[in-house]
Amino acid sequence: MSAGTNLAVNGKGSISEKVMTMDEMKELLSCNQDLLEQFVLENTDLETLERWMQKRAKSLNQPIKPARGKNKLAKWKYSVNTDKRSMLEEMTTHLVGSTNKGQIMFELASCISSAIDADSVNLYLVESEGQLSRFVPDGSGLPRPDPQPVRSGTTIAAHCGKVRDIIRTTNCGKDPRFPDGVLGCKVLSKVLCHPICSEDEELEAVIEFIKEGKGSAFTEDDIEIVNSYLVWGGVAIHYADQYSKVQHQKFVNEFLLSVVKSIFQEMISMDTLIVQIMNQAQKLVNADRASLFLMDSKTNQLYARIFDVSSGDKEDGEVQQADKDLRFPIGKGIAGYVAETGETLNVADVYKDDRFNPSIDEQTGYTTKSILCMPICIRGTVIGVVQMVNKKGDGEVFTREDEESFKTFAVYCGLALHHAKLYDKIRRSEQKYKVALEVLSYHNAASVEEVEEIIAEKEQLLEKNEDISSFSYYGTSLDDMTKVRKAIFMFVDLFGLERFEYDTLVRFFITVKKNYRAVAYHNWAHGFHVANSIYSILKASPGIFSPLECLAMYVGAICHDLDHRGFNNKFMIDIGSPLAAIYSTSTMENHHFNMAINILQQEHHNIFNKLSPDEYKQVLGNMKHCILATDLALFFPNKARLTNIVETNTFSWDSPDHRLLVETMVMTGSDLCASTKPWNLQLDTVEDIYHEFYTQGDREMASGRLPVPIMNRFHRDEQAVHQVGFFSGICIPCYSLLSQIMPTVSPMVELCADNLASWRKLAEERRQEKTTD
């Protein structure tokens, strides 16, 4: 106000114009305090009043106690803040450099504790839903207590979190709301407990201040100080939290980028991919172990061969791989529940969860504490489940942050697994293509001349001129085309021509003959003799098998060694054959069946073209079953099952499963039919077999591997001993079991027993010769 201001005022109510000086104005206001107060209250806002009070306090050089109010920034900020500056400077000093939310909260709680003269402070964080975990500062060396549930009836902090309100009390243990008082504190003390909630009113933490002994209790002023600190500290926490989230998201993004590079930059197998996924997942959430299970929609099961990757000092963890798939039904255990429902499970204490299966811990000695389990989906369909076990660190559990990070990671897992499956399909197709080229380069289909020649002989061919159904029959003197004629005769004799075209049969059998390789034993002659053995068994046991079962067994027998290379399955796997890449089990048997299908699919070769779709499907399925049964690796489990059924007197021809088991024995017995032929034929056949064995053994020795004695030509003098073991362990048990079910095959048992006696005699002679030498 300038010295020349005009006012219309006098002391007696008369009005006149007079110019007042500054001194006169001051004197007027001093004499009219009520007027001054009324004017200020009506015309001055709070911010101006706050500013005036700060200036007055500063001019007097006196601290002024801030006005107390509720925990509202809009009110507290207008209080005189001469001590705010020192308070915030102290708090800022403690918080500078901290980005961990828990650490920031603890530093803030320590500042508040000092401001209200508390003896100690506890910070409890909500790290998993419904659980409070006491924060232990890094480097303190203190053990971390187990999490406590947010509920009343236990501790003060748990009750405070439950009601989400300030609690001011004593630690006497007499209040039924919190009879356990302060966790770990047994002395009488005063307690002030304050909840911290997010903007969404979700509980984030509980701060617990403690004054020990019988001193003064916490006051309303203390509560207001706490509120004041929390208003400003909340800003620091908020930005630190945001910074932490940005840093974590940056880590996740960089992590996912490295995952994408490692998975998609090079073509890898499914097993390698699974190991990579589990190793990466462990790093993401800092887990001790990881498992990944894939969904088998056909059997409604989860399965895994690589079922456990554990962390270690090395970059890649230790991998546990089973000899066969580990399988269990969907819905069983925590992983099964996640697969069934598509829900994520974060279990802090698995032994308190009824869905957890403790049997694995009991078997391995490993203790599972916490599990984070999440579904892997493609187009909304669960294709697998990834499971993290035991968060690293003393008492650590998987957090909601882990869940969010893992959720993003699971999307990439789904894409990677889908990519790997496509790659596997492409790789298998490439291997099949290589095999097809190899086969086509070697084999030819039936020629027109050959077909026309046999067609012209139809009437003569179908006339029965000798008994080839005898169990002792063996066409060693027949040439290959004569064997074709005999094979056609046996087919027509068994099934007639009403549902089969003769011309197609001729083409089919000639092409089958051409698709056998010229190896020493597993050649066209062997295929013919196995089919002849099936023919003999079916002729001796009419009516036991259905026409379609007979058809599958006979055609399966004639095709059972198509394109055999003279080497066994193990050898094909050892040399890395493309066939072994396509068929991991029963390698050659699966190839034989696939060759039969290829022949049937050639023009004018489908001998089943007059069957109905259901009959066609049944015959092909049964055919594959019969051809795979010639894998001797399957003979032992098949024999054990059938033996148990026979010994328990539960065998029934009405059971489809029992009939299939009998078919496997019939196929094995027919494949070994050379053991039931006269002794001179048996010796000739064994010579061919060993010729093939020694050829494989030579290849193995050339590649630096030691062949088994039966394939090692340097053990030639042990042939008789080998045959005694083969007859005793496989041939006799097979025919004996089969004759119990089908007595009509008993001649095969007798002929085989005769040959076993001859081999034993020969083995004894060889033994005596060695003793004499």
C-alpha positions in Angstrom: 0.0 0.0 0.0 1.5 3.3 -1.0 1.7 6.4 1.2 -0.8 8.2 -1.1 -3.7 5.7 -0.6 -7.1 7.4 -0.1 -9.4 6.2 2.7 -12.7 7.5 3.8 -12.5 6.9 7.6 -12.7 8.8 10.9 -13.2 7.8 14.4 -16.7 9.2 14.9 -18.4 7.8 11.9 -18.2 10.9 9.8 -16.9 10.4 6.3 -14.3 12.6 4.6 -11.5 12.0 2.2 -8.0 12.0 3.7 -4.7 10.7 2.5 -3.2 8.3 5.1 0.5 7.5 5.4 1.9 4.0 6.0 2.5 4.7 9.6 -1.0 5.9 10.1 -2.3 2.7 8.4 -0.3 0.5 10.7 -1.6 2.4 13.8 -5.2 2.0 12.5 -4.8 -1.8 12.0 -3.2 -2.2 15.4 -6.1 -0.5 17.0 -8.6 -2.6 15.1 -7.4 -6.3 15.4 -10.9 -7.7 15.0 -11.4 -5.8 11.8 -8.0 -7.0 10.5 -8.9 -10.7 11.4 -12.3 -10.4 9.7 -10.8 -8.9 6.6 -8.0 -11.6 6.4 -10.5 -14.5 6.9 -12.8 -13.2 4.3 -10.3 -12.2 1.6 -7.2 -14.3 2.0 -6.7 -18.0 0.8 -4.9 -20.7 2.8 -1.9 -20.8 0.6 -1.2 -17.0 1.3 -1.7 -17.6 5.1 0.7 -20.5 4.9 3.3 -18.4 3.2 2.8 -15.5 5.7 3.3 -17.9 8.6 6.5 -19.3 7.1 7.9 -15.8 6.6 7.0 -14.8 10.2 8.6 -18.0 11.6 11.7 -17.3 9.6 11.9 -13.7 10.7 11.7 -14.8 14.3 14.2 -17.6 13.7 11.9 -19.9 15.6 10.6 -23.4 14.7 6.9 -23.7 14.7 5.3 -27.0 15.3 3.3 -28.1 12.3 -0.5 -28.4 12.6 -1.7 -32.0 12.9 -4.3 -33.4 10.5 -5.4 -36.6 8.9 -3.4 -38.5 6.4 -4.5 -36.4 3.5 -1.9 -34.6 1.4 -4.3 -31.8 0.6 -4.5 -30.9 4.3 -1.1 -31.7 5.6 0.8 -29.7 2.9 -0.7 -26.5 4.2 0.8 -26.9 7.7 3.9 -25.0 8.7 6.8 -27.1 7.3 9.9 -25.6 8.8 10.6 -29.2 10.1 9.4 -30.8 6.9 12.6 -29.8 5.2 14.9 -31.5 7.7 12.5 -34.5 7.8 12.5 -34.9 4.0 16.2 -34.3 3.7 16.8 -37.1 6.2 14.4 -39.4 4.5 15.8 -38.6 1.0 19.3 -39.3 2.3 18.2 -42.8 3.3 16.3 -43.5 0.1 18.8 -42.3 -2.4 20.2 -45.1 -4.5 17.6 -47.7 -3.4 15.4 -49.2 -6.2 14.2 -52.3 -4.3 10.7 -51.6 -3.1 11.1 -53.6 0.1 14.4 -51.9 0.9 12.9 -48.4 0.3 9.9 -49.2 2.6 12.3 -50.4 5.3 14.4 -47.3 5.1 11.3 -45.2 5.3 10.0 -47.2 8.3 13.4 -46.6 10.0 13.2 -42.9 9.4 9.7 -42.8 10.9 10.8 -45.0 13.8 13.5 -42.5 14.7 11.0 -39.5 14.4 8.5 -41.0 16.8 11.2 -42.4 19.2 10.3 -46.1 18.6 12.8 -48.7 19.9 12.4 -51.0 16.9 10.4 -51.4 13.7 9.2 -54.4 11.7 8.1 -54.3 8.0 5.8 -57.0 6.6 5.4 -57.3 2.9 2.6 -58.9 0.9 4.7 -61.1 -1.5 2.0 -63.7 -2.1 -1.8 -63.3 -1.9 -3.1 -63.5 1.7 0.4 -63.9 3.2 2.6 -61.4 5.2 6.4 -61.9 5.1 8.7 -60.0 7.4 11.3 -58.1 5.5 14.9 -58.9 6.5 17.4 -56.3 5.2 20.3 -57.6 3.0 23.4 -58.4 5.0 21.6 -58.5 8.3 22.3 -62.2 8.7 19.0 -62.7 10.4 16.8 -65.7 9.5 13.6 -65.0 7.6 10.5 -66.2 9.4 7.8 -68.2 7.7 5.0 -66.1 6.1 1.9 -65.6 8.2 -1.7 -65.4 6.9 -3.5 -62.1 6.9 -6.2 -62.8 9.5 -7.3 -62.0 13.0 -6.6 -64.2 16.0 -2.8 -64.4 15.6 -0.5 -61.4 15.6 -1.0 -57.6 15.7 0.4 -57.2 12.2 -1.8 -59.9 10.7 -4.9 -58.3 12.3 -3.8 -54.9 11.1 -3.5 -56.2 7.6 -6.9 -57.9 7.9 -8.8 -54.8 9.0 -6.6 -52.4 7.1 -6.7 -49.8 9.9 -4.2 -48.3 12.4 -3.8 -50.3 15.6 -2.4 -48.7 18.8 -2.1 -51.2 21.6 0.2 -53.0 24.0 1.9 -56.4 23.4 0.3 -58.1 26.4 -1.3 -61.0 24.6 -4.7 -60.4 26.2 -6.5 -59.0 23.2 -8.4 -61.8 21.4 -8.0 -60.0 18.1 -4.2 -60.7 18.2 -3.3 -63.0 21.1 0.2 -63.7 19.7 1.1 -60.0 19.9 4.3 -59.0 18.1 5.9 -61.9 16.2 9.0 -63.0 18.1 8.7 -60.3 20.8 8.0 -61.6 24.4 8.5 -58.5 26.4 5.9 -56.0 27.4 5.8 -53.2 24.8 3.8 -50.5 23.2 2.9 -51.1 19.6 1.7 -48.9 16.7 0.8 -50.8 13.6 0.0 -49.1 10.3 -1.2 -50.6 7.0 0.0 -49.4 3.6 -2.4 -49.9 0.7 -2.1 -49.3 -3.0 -4.2 -46.9 -5.0 -6.6 -49.8 -5.6 -7.0 -50.3 -1.9 -5.0 -53.5 -2.1 -2.8 -54.3 1.0 0.9 -54.0 0.2 2.6 -53.9 3.5 2.2 -53.4 7.3 4.7 -51.3 9.4 4.9 -52.2 13.1 6.6 -49.7 15.5 7.6 -50.9 19.0 8.4 -49.1 22.3 9.8 -51.5 24.8 9.2 -51.4 28.6 6.7 -49.3 30.6 7.5 -46.0 28.9 5.0 -43.7 27.3 2.6 -45.1 24.7 2.3 -43.8 21.1 0.2 -40.7 20.8 -2.1 -39.1 18.3 0.8 -36.9 17.4 2.9 -40.0 16.6 0.2 -41.2 14.3 0.1 -37.9 12.5 3.9 -38.0 12.1 3.6 -41.5 10.6 0.9 -40.3 8.3 3.0 -37.3 7.3 6.1 -39.3 6.5 4.0 -41.8 4.6 2.5 -39.1 2.4 5.8 -37.9 1.2 7.5 -41.3 1.4 4.7 -42.7 -0.7 5.9 -40.5 -3.5 9.3 -42.0 -3.3 8.0 -45.5 -3.0 5.7 -45.0 -6.0 8.5 -43.7 -8.2 10.9 -46.4 -6.9 8.3 -49.0 -7.6 7.7 -47.6 -11.1 11.5 -47.6 -11.7 11.8 -51.1 -10.4 9.0 -52.2 -12.7 10.7 -50.5 -15.7 14.0 -52.2 -14.8 12.3 -55.5 -14.4 10.4 -55.1 -17.7 13.7 -54.2 -19.3 15.3 -57.4 -17.9 12.3 -59.5 -19.0 12.4 -58.0 -22.5 16.1 -58.6 -22.9 15.6 -62.1 -21.4 12.8 -62.9 -23.9 14.9 -61.6 -26.8 17.7 -63.9 -25.8 15.1 -66.8 -25.5 13.8 -66.0 -29.0 17.3 -65.9 -30.5 18.3 -69.2 -28.9 15.1 -71.0 -29.9 14.4 -69.6 -33.4 17.8 -68.8 -34.8 18.6 -72.4 -35.3 16.6 -75.6 -35.9 16.7 -77.7 -32.8 15.0 -81.0 -31.7 12.1 -81.1 -29.3 14.2 -82.5 -26.5 16.9 -79.8 -26.9 14.2 -77.1 -26.9 12.6 -78.5 -23.7 15.9 -78.3 -21.9 16.5 -74.7 -23.1 13.0 -73.7 -22.1 13.4 -75.1 -18.6 16.9 -73.6 -18.1 15.6 -70.2 -19.2 12.5 -70.4 -17.0 14.7 -71.1 -14.0 16.7 -68.0 -14.6 13.6 -65.9 -15.1 12.0 -66.6 -11.7 15.2 -67.8 -9.9 13.9 -71.4 -9.3 15.8 -74.3 -8.1 14.2 -76.9 -10.4 12.0 -76.9 -13.5 9.8 -79.4 -15.3 7.9 -79.3 -18.5 5.0 -81.7 -19.4 3.4 -81.9 -22.8 -0.2 -82.8 -23.4 -1.2 -86.1 -25.1 -4.7 -85.3 -26.3 -5.2 -88.9 -27.5 -4.7 -90.5 -24.1 -5.7 -87.4 -22.0 -2.3 -87.6 -20.3 0.6 -85.3 -19.5 4.0 -86.8 -20.4 7.7 -86.0 -20.3 10.9 -87.7 -21.0 13.1 -84.8 -19.8 11.1 -84.2 -16.6 13.5 -82.3 -14.4 16.2 -79.7 -14.9 18.0 -78.6 -11.7 20.2 -75.6 -11.4 23.9 -75.8 -10.6 27.2 -74.1 -10.9 27.3 -74.8 -14.6 25.5 -72.6 -17.1 23.2 -75.5 -18.0 21.6 -77.4 -15.2 21.6 -81.1 -14.5 19.0 -82.9 -16.7 17.1 -85.9 -15.6 15.9 -88.0 -18.5 13.8 -91.1 -18.3 14.3 -94.2 -20.5 10.6 -93.9 -21.4 8.0 -91.2 -21.1 6.9 -90.2 -17.6 3.1 -90.2 -17.9 0.2 -89.4 -15.6 -3.5 -88.5 -16.2 -4.7 -84.9 -16.5 -6.2 -83.8 -13.2 -3.7 -85.6 -11.0 -1.3 -83.5 -9.0 -0.7 -79.8 -9.3 0.5 -80.0 -12.9 -2.5 -82.2 -13.8 -4.8 -79.7 -12.2 -3.3 -76.8 -14.1 -3.6 -78.8 -17.4 -7.2 -79.6 -16.7 -8.4 -76.1 -15.6 -5.9 -73.8 -17.5 -5.3 -71.9 -14.3 -2.0 -70.7 -12.9 -1.1 -72.0 -9.5 1.3 -70.3 -7.1 1.6 -72.6 -4.1 3.8 -71.2 -1.2 3.6 -74.4 0.8 2.9 -77.5 -1.3 2.5 -79.8 1.7 -0.5 -77.8 2.8 -2.1 -78.3 -0.7 -4.1 -81.5 -1.1 -3.4 -81.5 -4.8 0.4 -82.0 -4.3 1.7 -85.6 -4.7 4.6 -86.1 -2.3 5.6 -89.5 -3.7 8.4 -88.0 -5.9 10.0 -86.3 -2.9 9.9 -89.6 -1.1 11.6 -91.4 -4.0 14.3 -88.8 -4.6 14.9 -87.3 -1.2 14.4 -83.8 -2.6 12.1 -81.5 -0.5 9.6 -79.5 -2.5 8.5 -76.3 -0.7 6.9 -74.0 -3.2 5.6 -74.4 -6.8 4.7 -72.0 -9.6 2.8 -73.9 -12.3 1.4 -72.4 -15.5 -0.3 -73.7 -18.6 1.3 -73.3 -22.1 -1.4 -72.6 -24.7 -1.7 -72.3 -28.4 -4.9 -70.8 -29.8 -6.6 -71.1 -26.4 -5.8 -74.8 -26.1 -3.5 -76.1 -23.4 -0.5 -78.0 -25.0 1.6 -78.3 -22.0 2.4 -77.3 -18.4 5.7 -75.8 -17.1 6.4 -76.0 -13.4 9.0 -74.2 -11.3 10.0 -75.7 -8.0 11.4 -73.9 -4.9 12.3 -70.2 -5.3 16.0 -69.8 -4.4 16.8 -68.0 -1.1 16.0 -68.7 2.5 12.3 -68.8 2.8 11.7 -67.2 -0.6 8.4 -67.9 -2.4 7.3 -67.1 -5.9 5.7 -63.6 -6.2 3.0 -62.0 -8.3 5.8 -60.4 -10.2 7.1 -63.8 -11.0 3.7 -64.8 -12.2 3.4 -61.9 -14.6 6.9 -62.4 -16.0 6.3 -66.1 -16.3 2.9 -65.5 -18.0 4.7 -63.6 -20.8 7.4 -66.3 -21.0 4.8 -69.0 -21.4 3.5 -67.4 -24.5 6.9 -67.7 -26.1 7.2 -71.2 -24.8 4.0 -72.1 -26.7 5.2 -70.6 -29.9 8.6 -72.3 -29.5 7.0 -75.7 -28.9 4.7 -75.2 -31.9 7.7 -74.3 -34.0 9.6 -77.3 -32.8 6.7 -79.7 -33.6 6.5 -78.2 -37.1 10.3 -78.6 -37.5 10.0 -82.3 -36.3 7.4 -82.9 -39.0 9.5 -81.3 -41.7 12.6 -83.3 -40.5 10.6 -86.5 -40.6 9.3 -85.7 -44.0 12.8 -85.1 -45.3 14.0 -88.4 -43.9 11.0 -90.2 -45.5 11.9 -88.5 -48.7 15.4 -89.7 -48.5 14.3 -93.2 -47.8 11.8 -93.1 -50.6 14.5 -92.0 -53.0 16.8 -94.8 -51.8 14.0 -97.4 -52.2 13.0 -96.2 -55.6 16.6 -96.3 -56.8 16.8 -100.0 -55.8 13.5 -101.5 -56.5 11.2 -101.8 -59.5 7.6 -102.7 -59.8 6.3 -105.8 -61.6 6.9 -105.9 -65.3 4.1 -106.3 -67.8 5.7 -109.5 -69.2 5.9 -111.1 -65.7 2.3 -110.2 -64.9 1.0 -111.5 -68.2 2.9 -114.8 -67.9 1.4 -115.7 -64.6 -2.1 -114.5 -65.6 -1.9 -116.8 -68.5 -1.2 -119.7 -66.1 -4.2 -119.0 -63.9 -6.0 -122.4 -64.2 -2.8 -124.4 -63.9 -1.5 -122.4 -61.1 -4.6 -122.8 -59.0 -4.6 -126.5 -59.3 -3.4 -128.2 -56.1 -0.5 -130.4 -57.1 1.3 -130.9 -53.8 0.7 -130.6 -50.1 2.4 -127.3 -49.1 0.4 -127.0 -45.9 2.6 -129.5 -44.0 4.6 -128.0 -41.1 7.7 -129.6 -42.5 7.4 -128.1 -46.0 10.2 -125.8 -47.1 10.6 -124.6 -50.7 14.3 -124.4 -50.9 14.5 -125.8 -54.4 11.9 -123.3 -55.9 13.1 -120.3 -57.9 11.7 -116.9 -57.0 8.9 -116.8 -59.6 7.7 -120.2 -58.6 7.5 -119.0 -55.0 5.3 -116.2 -56.3 3.0 -118.7 -57.9 2.9 -120.7 -54.7 2.1 -117.6 -52.7 -0.8 -116.7 -55.0 -2.1 -120.2 -54.8 -2.0 -120.1 -50.9 -3.8 -116.8 -50.9 -6.6 -118.0 -53.3 -6.9 -121.3 -51.4 -7.5 -119.3 -48.1 -9.6 -116.5 -49.4 -10.9 -117.3 -52.8 -11.4 -114.7 -55.6 -14.9 -113.5 -54.9 -13.7 -110.3 -53.2 -10.3 -110.1 -54.9 -9.1 -109.4 -58.4 -6.7 -112.0 -59.8 -4.8 -109.6 -62.0 -4.2 -107.3 -59.0 -3.1 -110.2 -56.8 -0.5 -111.2 -59.5 0.9 -107.6 -59.7 1.0 -107.3 -55.9 2.9 -110.5 -55.2 5.4 -109.9 -58.0 6.1 -106.4 -56.7 6.4 -107.7 -53.1 9.0 -110.2 -54.4 10.9 -107.4 -56.2 10.9 -105.3 -53.0 12.9 -107.9 -51.0 16.6 -107.3 -51.2 19.1 -109.9 -52.2 20.6 -110.4 -48.7 21.7 -113.7 -47.3 18.6 -114.6 -45.1 15.9 -111.8 -44.9 15.1 -112.1 -48.5 12.1 -113.1 -50.7 12.6 -116.8 -49.8 12.2 -116.0 -46.1 9.1 -113.9 -46.7 7.6 -116.8 -48.7 8.4 -119.4 -46.0 6.9 -117.2 -43.2 3.7 -116.8 -45.3 3.7 -120.6 -45.9 4.0 -121.2 -42.1 0.9 -118.9 -41.5 -0.9 -120.8 -44.3 -0.1 -124.1 -42.5 -1.3 -122.9 -39.2 -4.5 -121.5 -40.6 -5.2 -124.7 -42.6 -4.6 -126.8 -39.5 -6.9 -124.6 -37.3 -9.9 -123.6 -39.4 -12.5 -121.3 -37.9 -10.3 -120.0 -35.0 -9.5 -116.7 -36.6 -12.0 -114.5 -38.6 -11.4 -114.1 -42.4 -10.1 -110.5 -41.9 -7.7 -111.7 -39.2 -6.5 -114.4 -41.4 -6.1 -112.0 -44.3 -4.1 -109.6 -42.1 -1.8 -112.4 -40.9 -1.1 -113.9 -44.3 -0.5 -110.6 -46.1 1.5 -109.3 -43.1 3.7 -112.4 -43.2 4.5 -112.1 -46.9 5.4 -108.4 -46.4 6.9 -108.7 -42.9 10.6 -108.2 -44.0 10.1 -106.0 -47.1 13.3 -104.0 -48.0 15.3 -105.6 -45.2 18.9 -104.6 -45.4 20.4 -107.5 -43.5 21.0 -105.4 -40.4 19.2 -105.4 -37.1 17.4 -102.4 -35.5 20.3 -101.5 -33.1 22.7 -101.3 -36.0 20.4 -99.0 -38.0 20.2 -96.7 -35.0 24.0 -96.8 -34.3 24.9 -95.8 -37.9 22.3 -93.0 -37.9 20.2 -94.4 -40.6 17.4 -92.1 -41.9 15.0 -95.0 -41.0 16.1 -94.8 -37.4 15.3 -91.0 -37.4 11.8 -91.8 -38.7 11.0 -94.8 -36.5 12.6 -94.6 -33.0 11.3 -98.1 -32.0 10.9 -101.3 -34.0 12.7 -99.4 -36.7 12.8 -102.0 -39.5 9.4 -103.5 -38.7 7.8 -100.1 -39.1 9.6 -99.7 -42.4 8.4 -103.1 -43.6 4.8 -102.1 -42.9 5.3 -98.7 -44.6 6.7 -100.5 -47.6 3.7 -102.8 -47.8 1.4 -99.7 -47.7 3.5 -98.1 -50.5 3.0 -101.2 -52.7 -0.8 -101.2 -51.9 -1.0 -97.6 -53.0 0.6 -98.2 -56.3 -1.7 -98.3 -59.3 -3.4 -101.7 -59.8 -1.8 -103.1 -56.6 -4.5 -102.6 -54.0 -5.7 -106.1 -53.3 -8.0 -104.8 -50.6 -10.0 -102.5 -53.0 -13.2 -104.4 -52.7 -13.2 -104.3 -48.9 -15.5 -101.8 -47.1 -13.8 -98.8 -45.5 -14.3 -100.3 -42.0 -12.9 -103.7 -43.2 -10.0 -101.9 -44.9 -9.1 -100.0 -41.8 -9.3 -103.2 -39.6 -7.1 -105.2 -42.0 -4.4 -102.5 -42.2 -4.4 -102.0 -38.4 -4.2 -105.8 -37.8 -1.5 -106.1 -40.5 0.7 -103.5 -38.7 0.1 -105.3 -35.4 1.3 -108.6 -37.0 4.4 -107.1 -38.7 5.5 -105.2 -35.6 5.1 -108.5 -33.6 8.1 -109.9 -35.6 10.3 -107.6 -33.6 11.9 -110.0 -31.1 12.2 -107.2 -28.6 8.4 -107.3 -28.3 8.2 -111.1 -28.0 9.2 -111.2 -24.4 6.6 -108.8 -23.0 3.9 -110.4 -25.2 4.8 -113.9 -24.1 4.8 -112.8 -20.4 1.3 -111.4 -20.7 -0.1 -114.4 -22.6 1.6 -116.8 -20.2 0.0 -115.1 -17.2 -3.4 -115.2 -18.9 -3.1 -118.9 -19.6 -1.7 -119.9 -16.2 -4.5 -118.0 -14.4 -7.0 -119.8 -16.7 -8.5 -116.5 -17.8 -7.9 -116.9 -21.6 -10.9 -116.3 -23.8 -11.3 -116.3 -27.6 -14.0 -113.7 -27.1 -11.5 -111.2 -25.8 -10.0 -109.0 -28.6 -6.9 -108.4 -26.5 -6.3 -112.1 -26.0 -6.8 -112.8 -29.8 -4.2 -110.1 -30.6 -1.7 -111.7 -28.2 -2.2 -115.1 -29.9 -1.6 -113.4 -33.2 1.7 -112.1 -32.0 2.8 -115.7 -31.0 1.6 -117.0 -34.4 3.6 -114.3 -36.2 6.8 -115.0 -34.1 6.4 -118.7 -34.5 6.0 -118.3 -38.3 9.0 -116.0 -38.4 11.1 -118.6 -36.7 9.7 -121.5 -38.7 13.1 -122.6 -39.9 13.6 -124.0 -36.4 10.8 -126.5 -37.1 12.1 -127.9 -40.3 14.1 -131.1 -40.8 17.7 -131.0 -39.5 19.4 -130.7 -42.9 17.2 -127.7 -43.8 17.8 -126.2 -40.4 21.6 -126.4 -40.9 21.4 -124.8 -44.4 19.2 -122.0 -43.0 21.4 -121.3 -40.0 24.4 -121.0 -42.4 22.5 -118.2 -44.3 21.6 -116.5 -41.0 25.2 -116.4 -39.8 26.4 -115.2 -43.2 24.1 -112.1 -42.6 25.2 -111.8 -39.0 28.9 -111.8 -39.8 28.4 -109.2 -42.5 26.9 -106.9 -39.9 29.6 -107.8 -37.4 32.3 -106.9 -40.0 30.7 -103.5 -40.5 30.7 -102.9 -36.8 34.3 -103.8 -36.4 35.2 -101.6 -39.3 33.6 -98.7 -37.6 35.5 -99.4 -34.3 32.7 -101.2 -32.4 32.9 -104.7 -31.0 30.0 -106.9 -32.2 28.3 -109.3 -29.9 29.7 -112.9 -30.1 26.8 -114.2 -32.2 27.7 -111.6 -34.9 31.4 -112.0 -34.6 32.9 -114.4 -37.1 35.8 -115.0 -34.8 33.3 -116.8 -32.5 32.2 -119.2 -35.3 33.0 -122.2 -33.2 30.3 -121.1 -30.7 27.5 -121.4 -33.2 26.0 -124.5 -31.7 26.1 -123.0 -28.2 24.4 -119.9 -29.5 21.6 -122.0 -31.1 21.0 -124.0 -28.0 20.4 -120.7 -26.1 18.2 -119.4 -28.9 16.1 -122.5 -29.1 15.8 -122.8 -25.3 15.0 -119.1 -24.6 12.8 -118.2 -27.6 11.7 -121.0 -30.0 10.6 -123.7 -27.5 8.8 -121.2 -25.1 7.0 -119.7 -28.1 5.7 -123.0 -29.6 5.0 -124.5 -26.2 2.8 -121.6 -25.2 1.1 -121.5 -28.6 0.3 -125.2 -28.5 -1.4 -124.8 -25.2 -3.9 -122.5 -26.9 -3.9 -124.1 -30.4 -3.1 -127.8 -30.0 -3.0 -128.2 -33.8 0.4 -126.6 -33.9 2.0 -129.2 -31.6 4.0 -130.7 -34.6 6.0 -127.5 -34.6 6.9 -128.1 -30.9 8.0 -131.6 -31.7 10.1 -130.6 -34.7 11.7 -127.7 -32.8 12.5 -130.0 -29.9 14.2 -132.5 -32.2 16.4 -129.7 -33.6 17.3 -128.5 -30.1 18.4 -132.0 -29.2 20.6 -132.0 -32.3 22.1 -128.6 -31.5 22.9 -129.8 -27.9 24.6 -132.8 -29.3 26.6 -130.7 -31.7 27.5 -128.2 -28.9 28.7 -131.1 -26.7 30.9 -132.4 -29.6 32.4 -128.9 -30.1 33.1 -128.7 -26.3 34.9 -132.1 -26.3 36.9 -131.1 -29.3 38.1 -127.9 -27.5 38.9 -130.0 -24.4 40.9 -132.5 -26.5 42.8 -129.6 -28.3 
